[in-house]
Amino acid sequence: MTQERLPGFVEWLGIEERDLGPGRVGCRLRTTEEHQNIQGVIHGLVATALMDTAMGHAISGLLAEDEFTTTTQLSVQFLKAARPGDVLDAEGTVMRRGRRIAYLDGVCRNADGDVIARAHGTWYVGPRRR
């Protein structure tokens, strides 16, 4: 079930989202110099934010109207540097959803299809408080 979404960090960062099917969401971001670290490559938290967003929204799409979810653990491996101007694509996939815990995988690629980062995480699923 699709739930009401409040605007915030995703819009501020400029992330574009697309639904890839049940339990799968993609996110895209065209990077700029504002996303670089002091070394001149894209800061690792940019790829992390893309994957966390894709993964979180992938599980959100499987929630009942009276449920919410939040990241409880996220592990990221950085495999290749990205540079300002690169378009990054992340995909989040629900691997297993239990009653209270969901397990997700994420991957972030550059425009050439090279994997620049991977993520694995768990999300808590609980009752929505009104």
A tleap script that builds the chain and sets N, CA, C and O, in Angstrom:
source leaprc.protein.ff14SB
mol = sequence {
  NMET THR GLN GLU ARG LEU PRO GLY PHE VAL
  GLU TRP LEU GLY ILE GLU GLU ARG ASP LEU
  GLY PRO GLY ARG VAL GLY CYS ARG LEU ARG
  THR THR GLU GLU HIE GLN ASN ILE GLN GLY
  VAL ILE HIE GLY LEU VAL ALA THR ALA LEU
  MET ASP THR ALA MET GLY HIE ALA ILE SER
  GLY LEU LEU ALA GLU ASP GLU PHE THR THR
  THR THR GLN LEU SER VAL GLN PHE LEU LYS
  ALA ALA ARG PRO GLY ASP VAL LEU ASP ALA
  GLU GLY THR VAL MET ARG ARG GLY ARG ARG
  ILE ALA TYR LEU ASP GLY VAL CYS ARG ASN
  ALA ASP GLY ASP VAL ILE ALA ARG ALA HIE
  GLY THR TRP TYR VAL GLY PRO ARG ARG CARG
}
set mol.1.N position { 0.841 -1.176 0.000 }
set mol.1.CA position { 0.000 0.000 0.000 }
set mol.1.C position { 0.888 1.242 0.000 }
set mol.1.O position { 1.866 1.296 0.746 }
set mol.2.N position { 0.573 2.218 -0.805 }
set mol.2.CA position { 1.331 3.459 -0.848 }
set mol.2.C position { 0.858 4.379 0.268 }
set mol.2.O position { -0.340 4.600 0.443 }
set mol.3.N position { 1.817 4.912 1.019 }
set mol.3.CA position { 1.482 5.782 2.128 }
set mol.3.C position { 1.816 7.222 1.784 }
set mol.3.O position { 2.594 7.497 0.871 }
set mol.4.N position { 1.206 8.142 2.540 }
set mol.4.CA position { 1.496 9.561 2.375 }
set mol.4.C position { 2.987 9.793 2.618 }
set mol.4.O position { 3.563 9.267 3.571 }
set mol.5.N position { 3.601 10.589 1.739 }
set mol.5.CA position { 5.019 10.900 1.888 }
set mol.5.C position { 5.177 12.377 2.139 }
set mol.5.O position { 4.610 13.206 1.428 }
set mol.6.N position { 5.950 12.703 3.152 }
set mol.6.CA position { 6.257 14.097 3.448 }
set mol.6.C position { 7.533 14.486 2.721 }
set mol.6.O position { 8.453 13.672 2.631 }
set mol.7.N position { 7.619 15.717 2.193 }
set mol.7.CA position { 8.848 16.148 1.512 }
set mol.7.C position { 9.964 16.368 2.524 }
set mol.7.O position { 9.709 16.641 3.697 }
set mol.8.N position { 11.196 16.246 2.061 }
set mol.8.CA position { 12.342 16.452 2.954 }
set mol.8.C position { 13.671 16.212 2.277 }
set mol.8.O position { 13.955 16.776 1.220 }
set mol.9.N position { 14.484 15.372 2.890 }
set mol.9.CA position { 15.864 15.147 2.481 }
set mol.9.C position { 15.981 14.668 1.031 }
set mol.9.O position { 16.863 15.118 0.300 }
set mol.10.N position { 15.101 13.765 0.615 }
set mol.10.CA position { 15.144 13.228 -0.746 }
set mol.10.C position { 15.022 14.355 -1.767 }
set mol.10.O position { 15.772 14.409 -2.742 }
set mol.11.N position { 14.077 15.244 -1.533 }
set mol.11.CA position { 13.880 16.369 -2.464 }
set mol.11.C position { 15.043 17.357 -2.369 }
set mol.11.O position { 15.492 17.882 -3.388 }
set mol.12.N position { 15.531 17.611 -1.163 }
set mol.12.CA position { 16.636 18.549 -0.971 }
set mol.12.C position { 17.885 18.075 -1.692 }
set mol.12.O position { 18.585 18.869 -2.320 }
set mol.13.N position { 18.167 16.777 -1.603 }
set mol.13.CA position { 19.349 16.235 -2.261 }
set mol.13.C position { 19.168 16.157 -3.773 }
set mol.13.O position { 20.150 16.165 -4.515 }
set mol.14.N position { 17.919 16.083 -4.235 }
set mol.14.CA position { 17.651 16.009 -5.675 }
set mol.14.C position { 17.501 14.591 -6.198 }
set mol.14.O position { 17.706 14.342 -7.386 }
set mol.15.N position { 17.145 13.662 -5.323 }
set mol.15.CA position { 16.994 12.260 -5.706 }
set mol.15.C position { 15.692 12.069 -6.472 }
set mol.15.O position { 14.629 12.520 -6.046 }
set mol.16.N position { 15.797 11.390 -7.614 }
set mol.16.CA position { 14.624 11.002 -8.400 }
set mol.16.C position { 14.366 9.527 -8.120 }
set mol.16.O position { 15.295 8.719 -8.124 }
set mol.17.N position { 13.102 9.175 -7.876 }
set mol.17.CA position { 12.751 7.803 -7.544 }
set mol.17.C position { 11.896 7.176 -8.628 }
set mol.17.O position { 11.184 7.862 -9.362 }
set mol.18.N position { 11.984 5.833 -8.714 }
set mol.18.CA position { 11.109 5.103 -9.626 }
set mol.18.C position { 10.789 3.747 -9.002 }
set mol.18.O position { 11.652 3.097 -8.412 }
set mol.19.N position { 9.550 3.341 -9.143 }
set mol.19.CA position { 9.090 2.047 -8.642 }
set mol.19.C position { 9.493 0.988 -9.655 }
set mol.19.O position { 9.203 1.120 -10.844 }
set mol.20.N position { 10.161 -0.064 -9.189 }
set mol.20.CA position { 10.601 -1.148 -10.069 }
set mol.20.C position { 9.780 -2.414 -9.875 }
set mol.20.O position { 10.075 -3.450 -10.471 }
set mol.21.N position { 8.749 -2.328 -9.041 }
set mol.21.CA position { 7.916 -3.489 -8.769 }
set mol.21.C position { 7.826 -3.723 -7.273 }
set mol.21.O position { 8.485 -3.027 -6.500 }
set mol.22.N position { 7.024 -4.689 -6.853 }
set mol.22.CA position { 6.865 -4.949 -5.421 }
set mol.22.C position { 8.206 -5.234 -4.741 }
set mol.22.O position { 8.940 -6.136 -5.142 }
set mol.23.N position { 8.509 -4.449 -3.707 }
set mol.23.CA position { 9.736 -4.663 -2.958 }
set mol.23.C position { 11.006 -4.209 -3.650 }
set mol.23.O position { 12.099 -4.600 -3.240 }
set mol.24.N position { 10.890 -3.389 -4.695 }
set mol.24.CA position { 12.065 -2.887 -5.414 }
set mol.24.C position { 11.842 -1.430 -5.815 }
set mol.24.O position { 10.831 -1.091 -6.431 }
set mol.25.N position { 12.804 -0.573 -5.456 }
set mol.25.CA position { 12.733 0.845 -5.803 }
set mol.25.C position { 14.101 1.283 -6.309 }
set mol.25.O position { 15.134 0.843 -5.803 }
set mol.26.N position { 14.094 2.154 -7.311 }
set mol.26.CA position { 15.326 2.722 -7.841 }
set mol.26.C position { 15.394 4.214 -7.540 }
set mol.26.O position { 14.371 4.895 -7.474 }
set mol.27.N position { 16.617 4.709 -7.358 }
set mol.27.CA position { 16.843 6.134 -7.120 }
set mol.27.C position { 17.982 6.594 -8.016 }
set mol.27.O position { 18.931 5.849 -8.260 }
set mol.28.N position { 17.883 7.824 -8.505 }
set mol.28.CA position { 18.905 8.378 -9.393 }
set mol.28.C position { 19.269 9.778 -8.919 }
set mol.28.O position { 18.429 10.529 -8.424 }
set mol.29.N position { 20.550 10.105 -9.085 }
set mol.29.CA position { 21.040 11.432 -8.735 }
set mol.29.C position { 22.162 11.823 -9.674 }
set mol.29.O position { 23.120 11.072 -9.860 }
set mol.30.N position { 22.039 13.006 -10.267 }
set mol.30.CA position { 23.138 13.577 -11.055 }
set mol.30.C position { 24.002 14.371 -10.085 }
set mol.30.O position { 23.557 15.375 -9.529 }
set mol.31.N position { 25.227 13.926 -9.885 }
set mol.31.CA position { 26.103 14.556 -8.895 }
set mol.31.C position { 26.720 15.844 -9.427 }
set mol.31.O position { 26.860 16.039 -10.635 }
set mol.32.N position { 27.081 16.710 -8.499 }
set mol.32.CA position { 27.736 17.972 -8.821 }
set mol.32.C position { 28.923 18.148 -7.876 }
set mol.32.O position { 29.186 17.286 -7.037 }
set mol.33.N position { 29.622 19.240 -8.009 }
set mol.33.CA position { 30.734 19.526 -7.111 }
set mol.33.C position { 30.263 19.680 -5.664 }
set mol.33.O position { 31.047 19.482 -4.735 }
set mol.34.N position { 29.004 20.027 -5.468 }
set mol.34.CA position { 28.465 20.140 -4.115 }
set mol.34.C position { 28.431 18.798 -3.390 }
set mol.34.O position { 28.335 18.760 -2.163 }
set mol.35.N position { 28.510 17.693 -4.139 }
set mol.35.CA position { 28.465 16.352 -3.556 }
set mol.35.C position { 29.856 15.771 -3.303 }
set mol.35.O position { 29.977 14.653 -2.800 }
set mol.36.N position { 30.906 16.519 -3.646 }
set mol.36.CA position { 32.259 15.961 -3.518 }
set mol.36.C position { 32.825 16.161 -2.115 }
set mol.36.O position { 32.400 17.038 -1.364 }
set mol.37.N position { 33.802 15.313 -1.793 }
set mol.37.CA position { 34.501 15.466 -0.522 }
set mol.37.C position { 35.774 16.283 -0.755 }
set mol.37.O position { 35.966 16.810 -1.850 }
set mol.38.N position { 36.635 16.398 0.238 }
set mol.38.CA position { 37.844 17.221 0.106 }
set mol.38.C position { 38.862 16.620 -0.853 }
set mol.38.O position { 39.829 17.285 -1.225 }
set mol.39.N position { 38.655 15.377 -1.257 }
set mol.39.CA position { 39.556 14.708 -2.205 }
set mol.39.C position { 39.102 14.897 -3.663 }
set mol.39.O position { 39.819 14.519 -4.589 }
set mol.40.N position { 37.903 15.486 -3.864 }
set mol.40.CA position { 37.398 15.722 -5.214 }
set mol.40.C position { 36.586 14.581 -5.786 }
set mol.40.O position { 36.255 14.596 -6.972 }
set mol.41.N position { 36.253 13.579 -4.962 }
set mol.41.CA position { 35.368 12.503 -5.407 }
set mol.41.C position { 34.053 12.627 -4.639 }
set mol.41.O position { 33.982 13.313 -3.619 }
set mol.42.N position { 33.019 11.958 -5.136 }
set mol.42.CA position { 31.712 12.055 -4.502 }
set mol.42.C position { 31.777 11.443 -3.104 }
set mol.42.O position { 32.274 10.331 -2.924 }
set mol.43.N position { 31.273 12.178 -2.126 }
set mol.43.CA position { 31.282 11.738 -0.734 }
set mol.43.C position { 30.519 10.422 -0.611 }
set mol.43.O position { 29.469 10.245 -1.229 }
set mol.44.N position { 31.047 9.515 0.181 }
set mol.44.CA position { 30.429 8.211 0.360 }
set mol.44.C position { 29.010 8.271 0.889 }
set mol.44.O position { 28.208 7.375 0.625 }
set mol.45.N position { 28.693 9.326 1.637 }
set mol.45.CA position { 27.334 9.428 2.157 }
set mol.45.C position { 26.304 9.709 1.069 }
set mol.45.O position { 25.113 9.484 1.281 }
set mol.46.N position { 26.740 10.196 -0.090 }
set mol.46.CA position { 25.810 10.411 -1.199 }
set mol.46.C position { 25.314 9.055 -1.702 }
set mol.46.O position { 24.109 8.849 -1.848 }
set mol.47.N position { 26.235 8.136 -1.966 }
set mol.47.CA position { 25.845 6.790 -2.394 }
set mol.47.C position { 25.057 6.095 -1.293 }
set mol.47.O position { 24.090 5.387 -1.573 }
set mol.48.N position { 25.464 6.293 -0.043 }
set mol.48.CA position { 24.755 5.696 1.086 }
set mol.48.C position { 23.325 6.222 1.156 }
set mol.48.O position { 22.389 5.448 1.353 }
set mol.49.N position { 23.153 7.520 0.997 }
set mol.49.CA position { 21.808 8.111 1.030 }
set mol.49.C position { 20.940 7.566 -0.098 }
set mol.49.O position { 19.757 7.292 0.104 }
set mol.50.N position { 21.523 7.408 -1.284 }
set mol.50.CA position { 20.766 6.848 -2.410 }
set mol.50.C position { 20.289 5.434 -2.102 }
set mol.50.O position { 19.124 5.099 -2.316 }
set mol.51.N position { 21.210 4.605 -1.594 }
set mol.51.CA position { 20.840 3.219 -1.306 }
set mol.51.C position { 19.865 3.134 -0.146 }
set mol.51.O position { 18.905 2.366 -0.213 }
set mol.52.N position { 20.082 3.904 0.922 }
set mol.52.CA position { 19.186 3.897 2.069 }
set mol.52.C position { 17.784 4.326 1.648 }
set mol.52.O position { 16.791 3.754 2.099 }
set mol.53.N position { 17.707 5.328 0.790 }
set mol.53.CA position { 16.413 5.791 0.291 }
set mol.53.C position { 15.735 4.709 -0.536 }
set mol.53.O position { 14.559 4.411 -0.324 }
set mol.54.N position { 16.464 4.120 -1.476 }
set mol.54.CA position { 15.885 3.070 -2.323 }
set mol.54.C position { 15.424 1.880 -1.487 }
set mol.54.O position { 14.340 1.339 -1.705 }
set mol.55.N position { 16.255 1.479 -0.531 }
set mol.55.CA position { 15.918 0.329 0.303 }
set mol.55.C position { 14.728 0.636 1.212 }
set mol.55.O position { 13.804 -0.170 1.325 }
set mol.56.N position { 14.753 1.786 1.850 }
set mol.56.CA position { 13.657 2.161 2.741 }
set mol.56.C position { 12.337 2.287 2.021 }
set mol.56.O position { 11.295 1.883 2.538 }
set mol.57.N position { 12.379 2.850 0.819 }
set mol.57.CA position { 11.135 3.009 0.072 }
set mol.57.C position { 10.669 1.679 -0.515 }
set mol.57.O position { 9.477 1.488 -0.756 }
set mol.58.N position { 11.611 0.755 -0.747 }
set mol.58.CA position { 11.229 -0.582 -1.216 }
set mol.58.C position { 10.398 -1.305 -0.152 }
set mol.58.O position { 9.385 -1.926 -0.472 }
set mol.59.N position { 10.824 -1.225 1.108 }
set mol.59.CA position { 10.045 -1.873 2.167 }
set mol.59.C position { 8.775 -1.070 2.469 }
set mol.59.O position { 7.744 -1.652 2.806 }
set mol.60.N position { 8.840 0.242 2.353 }
set mol.60.CA position { 7.644 1.065 2.607 }
set mol.60.C position { 6.494 0.688 1.686 }
set mol.60.O position { 5.329 0.752 2.078 }
set mol.61.N position { 6.822 0.296 0.464 }
set mol.61.CA position { 5.794 -0.089 -0.492 }
set mol.61.C position { 5.087 -1.387 -0.150 }
set mol.61.O position { 4.070 -1.719 -0.759 }
set mol.62.N position { 5.619 -2.130 0.826 }
set mol.62.CA position { 5.014 -3.399 1.225 }
set mol.62.C position { 4.291 -3.313 2.563 }
set mol.62.O position { 3.819 -4.325 3.083 }
set mol.63.N position { 4.203 -2.115 3.117 }
set mol.63.CA position { 3.591 -1.941 4.430 }
set mol.63.C position { 2.072 -1.832 4.346 }
set mol.63.O position { 1.512 -1.371 3.351 }
set mol.64.N position { 1.427 -2.269 5.422 }
set mol.64.CA position { -0.007 -2.025 5.579 }
set mol.64.C position { -0.186 -0.565 5.986 }
set mol.64.O position { 0.766 0.095 6.403 }
set mol.65.N position { -1.406 -0.075 5.860 }
set mol.65.CA position { -1.682 1.331 6.161 }
set mol.65.C position { -1.342 1.702 7.604 }
set mol.65.O position { -1.002 2.851 7.885 }
set mol.66.N position { -1.432 0.734 8.519 }
set mol.66.CA position { -1.194 1.024 9.932 }
set mol.66.C position { 0.235 0.685 10.387 }
set mol.66.O position { 0.485 0.562 11.586 }
set mol.67.N position { 1.177 0.531 9.433 }
set mol.67.CA position { 2.570 0.206 9.764 }
set mol.67.C position { 3.508 1.326 9.341 }
set mol.67.O position { 3.196 2.121 8.455 }
set mol.68.N position { 4.668 1.370 9.995 }
set mol.68.CA position { 5.747 2.262 9.568 }
set mol.68.C position { 7.041 1.455 9.608 }
set mol.68.O position { 7.069 0.339 10.128 }
set mol.69.N position { 8.099 2.020 9.063 }
set mol.69.CA position { 9.383 1.331 9.053 }
set mol.69.C position { 10.509 2.333 9.263 }
set mol.69.O position { 10.364 3.519 8.966 }
set mol.70.N position { 11.619 1.848 9.772 }
set mol.70.CA position { 12.798 2.689 9.946 }
set mol.70.C position { 14.046 1.824 9.878 }
set mol.70.O position { 14.038 0.663 10.287 }
set mol.71.N position { 15.111 2.403 9.358 }
set mol.71.CA position { 16.387 1.695 9.266 }
set mol.71.C position { 16.906 1.423 10.675 }
set mol.71.O position { 16.935 2.325 11.512 }
set mol.72.N position { 17.317 0.179 10.939 }
set mol.72.CA position { 17.933 -0.147 12.227 }
set mol.72.C position { 19.417 -0.455 12.090 }
set mol.72.O position { 20.176 -0.286 13.045 }
set mol.73.N position { 19.838 -0.904 10.917 }
set mol.73.CA position { 21.248 -1.227 10.684 }
set mol.73.C position { 21.515 -1.135 9.187 }
set mol.73.O position { 20.700 -1.562 8.369 }
set mol.74.N position { 22.675 -0.568 8.843 }
set mol.74.CA position { 23.065 -0.443 7.443 }
set mol.74.C position { 24.574 -0.625 7.339 }
set mol.74.O position { 25.344 0.052 8.021 }
set mol.75.N position { 24.977 -1.538 6.485 }
set mol.75.CA position { 26.393 -1.793 6.246 }
set mol.75.C position { 26.684 -1.477 4.784 }
set mol.75.O position { 25.994 -1.967 3.890 }
set mol.76.N position { 27.696 -0.666 4.543 }
set mol.76.CA position { 28.013 -0.217 3.177 }
set mol.76.C position { 29.458 -0.563 2.838 }
set mol.76.O position { 30.362 -0.392 3.656 }
set mol.77.N position { 29.657 -1.047 1.631 }
set mol.77.CA position { 30.990 -1.282 1.094 }
set mol.77.C position { 31.161 -0.388 -0.133 }
set mol.77.O position { 30.340 -0.406 -1.050 }
set mol.78.N position { 32.236 0.390 -0.133 }
set mol.78.CA position { 32.532 1.279 -1.260 }
set mol.78.C position { 33.543 0.585 -2.166 }
set mol.78.O position { 34.602 0.154 -1.708 }
set mol.79.N position { 33.213 0.478 -3.456 }
set mol.79.CA position { 34.020 -0.299 -4.381 }
set mol.79.C position { 34.751 0.534 -5.425 }
set mol.79.O position { 35.782 0.112 -5.948 }
set mol.80.N position { 34.221 1.716 -5.730 }
set mol.80.CA position { 34.812 2.540 -6.778 }
set mol.80.C position { 34.408 3.987 -6.549 }
set mol.80.O position { 33.298 4.265 -6.095 }
set mol.81.N position { 35.304 4.900 -6.864 }
set mol.81.CA position { 35.005 6.326 -6.691 }
set mol.81.C position { 34.065 6.821 -7.791 }
set mol.81.O position { 34.104 6.354 -8.929 }
set mol.82.N position { 33.225 7.776 -7.414 }
set mol.82.CA position { 32.403 8.508 -8.379 }
set mol.82.C position { 32.909 9.940 -8.394 }
set mol.82.O position { 33.496 10.408 -7.418 }
set mol.83.N position { 32.682 10.632 -9.495 }
set mol.83.CA position { 33.186 11.990 -9.667 }
set mol.83.C position { 32.033 12.953 -9.954 }
set mol.83.O position { 30.986 12.541 -10.452 }
set mol.84.N position { 32.225 14.232 -9.639 }
set mol.84.CA position { 31.180 15.211 -9.958 }
set mol.84.C position { 30.768 15.112 -11.422 }
set mol.84.O position { 31.612 15.014 -12.313 }
set mol.85.N position { 29.474 15.141 -11.653 }
set mol.85.CA position { 28.928 14.995 -12.999 }
set mol.85.C position { 28.436 13.586 -13.282 }
set mol.85.O position { 27.651 13.379 -14.208 }
set mol.86.N position { 28.892 12.603 -12.488 }
set mol.86.CA position { 28.415 11.233 -12.664 }
set mol.86.C position { 26.937 11.151 -12.294 }
set mol.86.O position { 26.474 11.802 -11.357 }
set mol.87.N position { 26.221 10.345 -13.042 }
set mol.87.CA position { 24.838 10.020 -12.689 }
set mol.87.C position { 24.885 8.694 -11.953 }
set mol.87.O position { 25.368 7.692 -12.482 }
set mol.88.N position { 24.378 8.697 -10.728 }
set mol.88.CA position { 24.378 7.486 -9.909 }
set mol.88.C position { 22.975 6.908 -9.841 }
set mol.88.O position { 21.998 7.632 -9.651 }
set mol.89.N position { 22.892 5.598 -9.998 }
set mol.89.CA position { 21.631 4.867 -9.886 }
set mol.89.C position { 21.751 3.860 -8.759 }
set mol.89.O position { 22.699 3.077 -8.715 }
set mol.90.N position { 20.801 3.879 -7.858 }
set mol.90.CA position { 20.766 2.904 -6.764 }
set mol.90.C position { 19.475 2.110 -6.862 }
set mol.90.O position { 18.443 2.614 -7.304 }
set mol.91.N position { 19.560 0.855 -6.440 }
set mol.91.CA position { 18.380 0.008 -6.405 }
set mol.91.C position { 18.315 -0.664 -5.041 }
set mol.91.O position { 19.309 -1.203 -4.554 }
set mol.92.N position { 17.143 -0.628 -4.435 }
set mol.92.CA position { 16.908 -1.298 -3.168 }
set mol.92.C position { 15.935 -2.439 -3.361 }
set mol.92.O position { 14.919 -2.292 -4.039 }
set mol.93.N position { 16.249 -3.585 -2.760 }
set mol.93.CA position { 15.424 -4.782 -2.914 }
set mol.93.C position { 15.153 -5.419 -1.561 }
set mol.93.O position { 16.073 -5.636 -0.772 }
set mol.94.N position { 13.894 -5.716 -1.298 }
set mol.94.CA position { 13.522 -6.437 -0.085 }
set mol.94.C position { 13.880 -7.900 -0.311 }
set mol.94.O position { 13.363 -8.536 -1.230 }
set mol.95.N position { 14.758 -8.428 0.523 }
set mol.95.CA position { 15.157 -9.829 0.418 }
set mol.95.C position { 14.223 -10.731 1.229 }
set mol.95.O position { 13.901 -11.847 0.820 }
set mol.96.N position { 13.796 -10.218 2.392 }
set mol.96.CA position { 12.853 -10.953 3.234 }
set mol.96.C position { 12.174 -9.966 4.158 }
set mol.96.O position { 12.814 -9.100 4.754 }
set mol.97.N position { 10.872 -10.112 4.264 }
set mol.97.CA position { 10.125 -9.281 5.200 }
set mol.97.C position { 9.468 -10.187 6.231 }
set mol.97.O position { 8.630 -11.025 5.901 }
set mol.98.N position { 9.864 -10.003 7.482 }
set mol.98.CA position { 9.231 -10.722 8.574 }
set mol.98.C position { 8.152 -9.852 9.194 }
set mol.98.O position { 7.809 -8.796 8.664 }
set mol.99.N position { 7.618 -10.307 10.327 }
set mol.99.CA position { 6.557 -9.554 10.983 }
set mol.99.C position { 7.068 -8.214 11.506 }
set mol.99.O position { 6.363 -7.209 11.418 }
set mol.100.N position { 8.300 -8.185 12.056 }
set mol.100.CA position { 8.849 -6.961 12.638 }
set mol.100.C position { 10.193 -6.535 12.049 }
set mol.100.O position { 10.612 -5.396 12.260 }
set mol.101.N position { 10.871 -7.400 11.329 }
set mol.101.CA position { 12.177 -7.077 10.745 }
set mol.101.C position { 12.162 -7.398 9.256 }
set mol.101.O position { 11.642 -8.433 8.839 }
set mol.102.N position { 12.734 -6.505 8.464 }
set mol.102.CA position { 12.887 -6.734 7.023 }
set mol.102.C position { 14.375 -6.651 6.689 }
set mol.102.O position { 15.113 -5.861 7.278 }
set mol.103.N position { 14.796 -7.469 5.746 }
set mol.103.CA position { 16.189 -7.527 5.304 }
set mol.103.C position { 16.245 -7.039 3.862 }
set mol.103.O position { 15.498 -7.506 3.002 }
set mol.104.N position { 17.151 -6.085 3.614 }
set mol.104.CA position { 17.223 -5.486 2.286 }
set mol.104.C position { 18.645 -5.438 1.770 }
set mol.104.O position { 19.607 -5.413 2.538 }
set mol.105.N position { 18.758 -5.426 0.439 }
set mol.105.CA position { 20.038 -5.241 -0.243 }
set mol.105.C position { 19.945 -4.000 -1.108 }
set mol.105.O position { 18.879 -3.658 -1.620 }
set mol.106.N position { 21.077 -3.333 -1.263 }
set mol.106.CA position { 21.153 -2.160 -2.126 }
set mol.106.C position { 22.412 -2.205 -2.965 }
set mol.106.O position { 23.424 -2.784 -2.570 }
set mol.107.N position { 22.333 -1.589 -4.120 }
set mol.107.CA position { 23.494 -1.470 -4.996 }
set mol.107.C position { 23.443 -0.097 -5.654 }
set mol.107.O position { 22.367 0.391 -6.002 }
set mol.108.N position { 24.598 0.520 -5.822 }
set mol.108.CA position { 24.695 1.833 -6.465 }
set mol.108.C position { 25.672 1.723 -7.616 }
set mol.108.O position { 26.797 1.253 -7.444 }
set mol.109.N position { 25.239 2.160 -8.801 }
set mol.109.CA position { 26.055 2.068 -10.010 }
set mol.109.C position { 26.236 3.443 -10.636 }
set mol.109.O position { 25.413 4.339 -10.450 }
set mol.110.N position { 27.337 3.594 -11.388 }
set mol.110.CA position { 27.525 4.804 -12.178 }
set mol.110.C position { 26.875 4.590 -13.543 }
set mol.110.O position { 26.305 3.530 -13.801 }
set mol.111.N position { 26.959 5.595 -14.416 }
set mol.111.CA position { 26.296 5.530 -15.722 }
set mol.111.C position { 26.869 4.426 -16.608 }
set mol.111.O position { 26.188 3.959 -17.521 }
set mol.112.N position { 28.107 4.000 -16.355 }
set mol.112.CA position { 28.713 2.905 -17.116 }
set mol.112.C position { 28.260 1.540 -16.615 }
set mol.112.O position { 28.606 0.516 -17.204 }
set mol.113.N position { 27.486 1.520 -15.525 }
set mol.113.CA position { 27.027 0.262 -14.949 }
set mol.113.C position { 27.975 -0.338 -13.936 }
set mol.113.O position { 27.726 -1.429 -13.422 }
set mol.114.N position { 29.074 0.366 -13.637 }
set mol.114.CA position { 30.024 -0.124 -12.640 }
set mol.114.C position { 29.414 0.015 -11.247 }
set mol.114.O position { 28.839 1.054 -10.921 }
set mol.115.N position { 29.535 -1.021 -10.431 }
set mol.115.CA position { 29.063 -0.951 -9.053 }
set mol.115.C position { 30.054 -0.112 -8.259 }
set mol.115.O position { 31.234 -0.449 -8.167 }
set mol.116.N position { 29.565 0.985 -7.686 }
set mol.116.CA position { 30.452 1.823 -6.879 }
set mol.116.C position { 30.267 1.561 -5.384 }
set mol.116.O position { 31.161 1.846 -4.587 }
set mol.117.N position { 29.097 1.012 -5.000 }
set mol.117.CA position { 28.854 0.701 -3.589 }
set mol.117.C position { 27.750 -0.343 -3.484 }
set mol.117.O position { 26.884 -0.452 -4.352 }
set mol.118.N position { 27.804 -1.112 -2.388 }
set mol.118.CA position { 26.782 -2.107 -2.063 }
set mol.118.C position { 26.372 -1.897 -0.612 }
set mol.118.O position { 27.153 -1.396 0.197 }
set mol.119.N position { 25.148 -2.281 -0.292 }
set mol.119.CA position { 24.672 -2.144 1.081 }
set mol.119.C position { 23.782 -3.327 1.448 }
set mol.119.O position { 23.136 -3.936 0.596 }
set mol.120.N position { 23.771 -3.631 2.741 }
set mol.120.CA position { 22.885 -4.637 3.319 }
set mol.120.C position { 22.351 -4.018 4.601 }
set mol.120.O position { 23.086 -3.358 5.335 }
set mol.121.N position { 21.089 -4.232 4.861 }
set mol.121.CA position { 20.551 -3.626 6.071 }
set mol.121.C position { 19.304 -4.302 6.579 }
set mol.121.O position { 18.720 -5.171 5.933 }
set mol.122.N position { 18.915 -3.863 7.780 }
set mol.122.CA position { 17.681 -4.331 8.387 }
set mol.122.C position { 16.806 -3.124 8.702 }
set mol.122.O position { 17.297 -2.052 9.054 }
set mol.123.N position { 15.511 -3.325 8.567 }
set mol.123.CA position { 14.520 -2.296 8.851 }
set mol.123.C position { 13.527 -2.842 9.853 }
set mol.123.O position { 13.062 -3.974 9.724 }
set mol.124.N position { 13.205 -2.042 10.848 }
set mol.124.CA position { 12.160 -2.389 11.801 }
set mol.124.C position { 10.813 -2.069 11.171 }
set mol.124.O position { 10.659 -1.034 10.525 }
set mol.125.N position { 9.851 -2.939 11.354 }
set mol.125.CA position { 8.472 -2.717 10.909 }
set mol.125.C position { 7.610 -2.710 12.155 }
set mol.125.O position { 7.602 -3.687 12.903 }
set mol.126.N position { 6.890 -1.635 12.392 }
set mol.126.CA position { 6.084 -1.537 13.590 }
set mol.126.C position { 4.750 -0.864 13.336 }
set mol.126.O position { 4.470 -0.401 12.230 }
set mol.127.N position { 3.925 -0.817 14.384 }
set mol.127.CA position { 2.615 -0.160 14.257 }
set mol.127.C position { 2.771 1.348 14.200 }
set mol.127.O position { 3.541 1.930 14.964 }
set mol.128.N position { 2.050 1.970 13.308 }
set mol.128.CA position { 2.071 3.429 13.172 }
set mol.128.C position { 1.317 4.042 14.341 }
set mol.128.O position { 0.202 3.635 14.667 }
set mol.129.N position { 1.945 5.024 14.959 }
set mol.129.CA position { 1.291 5.744 16.066 }
set mol.129.C position { 0.562 6.938 15.506 }
set mol.129.O position { 1.093 7.642 14.647 }
set mol.130.N position { -0.597 7.170 15.956 }
set mol.130.CA position { -1.402 8.280 15.429 }
set mol.130.C position { -1.338 9.454 16.363 }
set mol.130.O position { -1.950 10.489 16.097 }
savepdb mol mol.pdb
quit
